[in-house]
Amino acid sequence: MATTMYFDKVVKDQGGELSFEIGLGRSSFYPEDSIYLTIDGKTVIMDLATAKEFVNAVASVGRYHGLLEE
């Protein structure tokens, strides 16, 4: 399985009390190359339809907060 990791970090809540480890990248484990998401050691490889929804949702939040250019 080929993977490319784009994000791997322990993310802490702004209050500082809660955290979890998150990883995000691409995976070719299945015939349909797609996105994987790992949270606290549990990994899912999304089908392309779900991956598209996920990416659009994250991009929408990023645009809302001015983190992405239109």
Buried (B, 14 or more C-beta within 10 A) or exposed (E): EEBEEEEEEEEEEEEEEEEEEBBBBBBBEEEEEBBBBBEEEEEEBBEEEBBEEBEEEEEEEEEEEEEEEE
